[in-house]
Amino acid sequence: MIKIRKMLFIVAIFSVAMGFLESSVVIYIREIYYPEGFDFPLVSFDNLILITELLREAATILMLISIALLAAGNFNQQFAIFLYSFGIWDITYYIFLKLLIDWPASIFTWDILFLIPVPWIGPVIAPCLLSLTMITLALIIIYLQEQKYQVKLLWKDWLLLIIGSLVVIGSFTVDYFSIICNNTSTGEIGTMIDHLQQFVPDKFNWYLFFIGWIFIVADIYYIYHRSKKCVPEI
């Protein structure tokens, strides 16, 4: 248990540092493009900046995968460490933004959450809730393994997790696809940011979000109680 606690502590430090690095990059971008403070609608980005942002986000995911592969020995632990690191990184990112530039104004402030493969848009509380859920699943998997319970992620688990994740992503991207459909019908062509220059978010699809989130939470409950019924390995 001492070894796993040390690993979790080191991964947490790494993730917090990544959260600060992420927030610092965003602060630089906002100082350039939003000197009066970030808000919708979005301003136009240079193509170089947009491409760099896309590559930076991809690099961030690769970094999280890498730390998971280095920190853990088996697939379940690697998956758990990835979720754990991702969740801490995402939450501390918003914490540092709040400490450094007093943003967001509230947990319901809208933000551009991700750009791959299309812009994800939603209130800050939504990704934070998902991050807490990811951390919970990660700690449950690690706890059960440390207690010598046999933890197996069955195909049913992956199905629930994937469906839930896709539905949640749908709640973040539905506005963008709606804009794309409208712009396509009028013949407008531009970058993903150009399509959002007239968009001011008004209502988040909480119904869709919570459907996906419930799928994920239900599977976490199922994994925990199914594993607890197994006799611990000696």
C-alpha positions as CSV (number, residue, x, y, z in Angstrom):
1,M,0.0,0.0,0.0
2,I,2.9,2.3,0.7
3,K,4.1,1.9,-2.9
4,I,0.8,2.6,-4.4
5,R,0.3,5.7,-2.2
6,K,3.7,7.0,-3.3
7,M,2.8,6.4,-6.9
8,L,-0.5,8.2,-6.5
9,F,1.3,11.1,-4.8
10,I,3.9,11.5,-7.6
11,V,1.3,11.2,-10.3
12,A,-0.8,13.9,-8.6
13,I,2.2,16.2,-8.5
14,F,2.7,15.6,-12.2
15,S,-0.9,16.3,-12.9
16,V,-1.1,19.5,-10.9
17,A,2.0,20.7,-12.7
18,M,0.3,19.9,-16.0
19,G,-2.7,21.8,-14.8
20,F,-0.6,24.9,-14.1
21,L,1.2,24.6,-17.5
22,E,-2.2,24.3,-19.2
23,S,-3.6,27.4,-17.4
24,S,-0.5,29.4,-18.2
25,V,-0.8,28.7,-21.9
26,V,-4.5,29.7,-21.9
27,I,-3.7,32.9,-20.0
28,Y,-1.1,33.9,-22.6
29,I,-3.7,33.2,-25.4
30,R,-6.4,35.2,-23.7
31,E,-4.0,38.1,-23.1
32,I,-3.4,38.2,-26.9
33,Y,-6.9,37.6,-28.2
34,Y,-9.1,38.6,-25.2
35,P,-7.4,41.6,-23.5
36,E,-10.8,42.6,-22.0
37,G,-11.4,39.1,-20.7
38,F,-12.6,35.9,-22.3
39,D,-16.2,35.7,-23.4
40,F,-18.3,34.4,-26.3
41,P,-18.6,34.9,-29.2
42,L,-15.1,33.8,-30.1
43,V,-12.6,35.9,-32.0
44,S,-10.8,34.6,-35.1
45,F,-7.6,32.8,-34.5
46,D,-4.6,32.7,-36.8
47,N,-4.3,29.3,-38.5
48,L,-0.9,28.7,-36.9
49,I,-2.3,29.3,-33.4
50,L,-5.2,27.0,-34.1
51,I,-3.0,24.2,-35.4
52,T,-0.6,24.7,-32.5
53,E,-3.5,24.4,-30.0
54,L,-4.8,21.2,-31.6
55,L,-1.3,19.7,-31.5
56,R,-0.8,20.9,-27.9
57,E,-4.1,19.2,-26.8
58,A,-3.0,16.0,-28.6
59,A,0.4,16.2,-26.8
60,T,-1.4,16.6,-23.5
61,I,-3.3,13.4,-23.9
62,L,-0.1,11.6,-25.0
63,M,1.6,12.9,-21.8
64,L,-1.2,11.5,-19.7
65,I,-1.0,8.2,-21.4
66,S,2.7,8.1,-21.0
67,I,2.7,8.7,-17.2
68,A,0.0,6.0,-16.9
69,L,2.2,3.5,-18.8
70,L,5.2,4.4,-16.7
71,A,3.5,4.4,-13.3
72,A,1.5,1.2,-13.4
73,G,2.3,-2.4,-14.2
74,N,-1.0,-4.0,-15.5
75,F,-3.6,-2.7,-17.8
76,N,-6.3,-2.0,-15.2
77,Q,-3.9,0.1,-13.2
78,Q,-2.7,1.9,-16.3
79,F,-6.3,2.7,-17.2
80,A,-6.9,3.9,-13.6
81,I,-3.8,6.1,-13.5
82,F,-4.8,7.7,-16.8
83,L,-8.2,8.6,-15.4
84,Y,-6.7,9.7,-12.1
85,S,-4.1,11.9,-13.8
86,F,-6.6,13.3,-16.3
87,G,-9.1,14.2,-13.6
88,I,-6.6,16.0,-11.4
89,W,-5.1,17.9,-14.4
90,D,-8.5,19.1,-15.5
91,I,-9.7,20.3,-12.1
92,T,-6.4,22.0,-11.2
93,Y,-6.4,23.8,-14.6
94,Y,-9.6,25.6,-13.5
95,I,-8.3,26.2,-10.0
96,F,-5.2,27.9,-11.3
97,L,-7.2,30.0,-13.7
98,K,-9.4,31.1,-10.8
99,L,-6.3,31.9,-8.6
100,L,-4.4,33.7,-11.4
101,I,-7.0,35.7,-13.3
102,D,-10.2,35.2,-11.2
103,W,-11.9,33.2,-14.0
104,P,-14.4,31.5,-14.2
105,A,-16.8,33.9,-12.6
106,S,-18.9,30.9,-11.5
107,I,-19.0,27.1,-12.0
108,F,-21.7,27.7,-14.6
109,T,-19.5,30.0,-16.8
110,W,-19.2,28.7,-20.3
111,D,-15.9,27.6,-21.8
112,I,-14.3,26.0,-24.8
113,L,-13.4,22.6,-23.2
114,F,-11.5,20.9,-26.0
115,L,-10.9,21.2,-29.8
116,I,-10.4,17.6,-30.9
117,P,-11.9,16.6,-33.2
118,V,-14.4,19.5,-33.0
119,P,-14.9,22.2,-30.3
120,W,-16.5,21.0,-27.1
121,I,-18.5,23.8,-25.4
122,G,-20.1,23.7,-21.9
123,P,-20.2,25.2,-18.4
124,V,-17.1,24.6,-16.3
125,I,-19.0,22.5,-13.8
126,A,-19.6,19.8,-16.4
127,P,-16.0,18.8,-17.1
128,C,-15.2,19.1,-13.4
129,L,-18.0,16.7,-12.5
130,L,-16.7,14.3,-15.1
131,S,-13.1,14.6,-13.7
132,L,-14.3,13.8,-10.2
133,T,-16.1,10.8,-11.6
134,M,-12.9,9.7,-13.4
135,I,-10.9,10.0,-10.2
136,T,-13.5,8.0,-8.3
137,L,-13.4,5.1,-10.8
138,A,-9.6,5.2,-10.8
139,L,-9.4,5.0,-7.0
140,I,-12.0,2.2,-6.8
141,I,-10.0,0.1,-9.3
142,I,-6.7,0.7,-7.4
143,Y,-8.3,0.1,-4.0
144,L,-9.9,-3.2,-5.1
145,Q,-6.6,-4.4,-6.6
146,E,-4.7,-3.4,-3.5
147,Q,-7.2,-5.4,-1.4
148,K,-6.5,-8.4,-3.7
149,Y,-9.9,-8.4,-5.2
150,Q,-10.0,-9.6,-8.8
151,V,-10.9,-6.6,-10.9
152,K,-12.0,-7.4,-14.5
153,L,-13.4,-4.8,-16.9
154,L,-15.8,-6.9,-18.9
155,W,-17.1,-6.1,-22.4
156,K,-20.3,-4.9,-20.7
157,D,-18.2,-2.4,-18.7
158,W,-16.5,-1.0,-21.8
159,L,-19.8,-0.8,-23.6
160,L,-21.4,1.3,-20.8
161,L,-18.3,3.5,-20.4
162,I,-18.0,4.1,-24.1
163,I,-21.7,4.8,-24.6
164,G,-21.8,7.1,-21.6
165,S,-18.7,8.9,-22.8
166,L,-20.0,9.4,-26.3
167,V,-23.3,10.7,-25.1
168,V,-21.5,13.1,-22.8
169,I,-19.3,14.3,-25.6
170,G,-22.5,14.7,-27.7
171,S,-23.8,17.1,-25.0
172,F,-20.6,19.2,-25.5
173,T,-20.6,19.2,-29.3
174,V,-24.3,19.3,-30.2
175,D,-24.2,23.1,-30.5
176,Y,-21.2,23.1,-32.8
177,F,-22.7,20.5,-35.1
178,S,-26.0,22.5,-35.2
179,I,-24.0,25.6,-36.3
180,I,-22.1,23.6,-38.9
181,C,-25.4,22.3,-40.4
182,N,-26.8,25.9,-40.5
183,N,-23.6,27.2,-42.1
184,T,-23.4,24.4,-44.6
185,S,-27.0,25.2,-45.7
186,T,-26.0,28.8,-46.4
187,G,-22.7,27.9,-48.1
188,E,-20.4,29.3,-45.5
189,I,-16.9,27.7,-45.2
190,G,-14.3,28.4,-42.5
191,T,-12.2,27.0,-39.7
192,M,-13.8,25.5,-36.6
193,I,-13.4,28.7,-34.7
194,D,-14.8,30.8,-37.6
195,H,-18.0,28.9,-37.3
196,L,-18.3,30.0,-33.7
197,Q,-17.8,33.7,-34.2
198,Q,-21.5,34.5,-34.0
199,F,-22.3,31.9,-31.3
200,V,-23.2,32.9,-27.8
201,P,-24.1,29.8,-25.7
202,D,-27.4,30.0,-23.9
203,K,-28.6,26.6,-22.8
204,F,-26.6,23.5,-22.1
205,N,-28.1,20.1,-22.8
206,W,-28.0,18.9,-19.3
207,Y,-30.5,16.2,-20.2
208,L,-28.1,14.6,-22.6
209,F,-25.1,15.1,-20.3
210,F,-26.7,13.4,-17.4
211,I,-27.9,10.4,-19.5
212,G,-24.3,9.8,-20.4
213,W,-23.0,10.5,-16.9
214,I,-25.5,8.0,-15.4
215,F,-24.3,5.3,-17.8
216,I,-20.7,5.9,-16.5
217,V,-21.7,6.0,-12.8
218,A,-23.9,2.9,-13.1
219,D,-21.0,1.0,-14.5
220,I,-18.7,2.2,-11.7
221,Y,-21.2,0.9,-9.2
222,Y,-21.5,-2.3,-11.1
223,I,-17.7,-2.8,-11.2
224,Y,-17.3,-2.1,-7.5
225,H,-20.0,-4.4,-6.2
226,R,-19.2,-7.2,-8.7
227,S,-15.6,-7.2,-7.7
228,K,-16.4,-7.1,-4.0
229,K,-18.4,-10.3,-4.4
230,C,-15.2,-12.1,-5.5
231,V,-13.0,-13.8,-2.9
232,P,-9.8,-11.8,-2.4
233,E,-6.7,-13.4,-3.8
234,I,-4.2,-14.6,-1.1
